[in-house]
């Protein structure tokens, strides 16, 4: 029986390493053209406050590993540079307006470390 303990422990360590390194344990992403590993690596290595992940279904997705208040400041700064003015927050959405146009930017927490922002294409 003792001769099986070491191979079983090694196998468990290898399995844990695969799960942790591929980010299989992370929640599903709201888009399909990037893997969890690609998104987590981008967020961890990027020096930008908001890093563009992908474009899909009329939306551009950004990610940050900053705290929510810092991420919101970065979002407001980005939108202000494009001529949009922050109006209010409604749940996980942030309302901006530019003249008579209004747009709501959705934010969602992806794991405890990352925030995802969904912007319409062109912002």
Beta strands, then each sheet from edge to edge (+ up, - down):
strand 1: 51-56
strand 2: 59-64
strand 3: 85-90
strand 4: 93-98
strand 5: 101-110
strand 6: 114-120
sheet 1: 1+ 2- 6+ 5- 4+ 3-
end
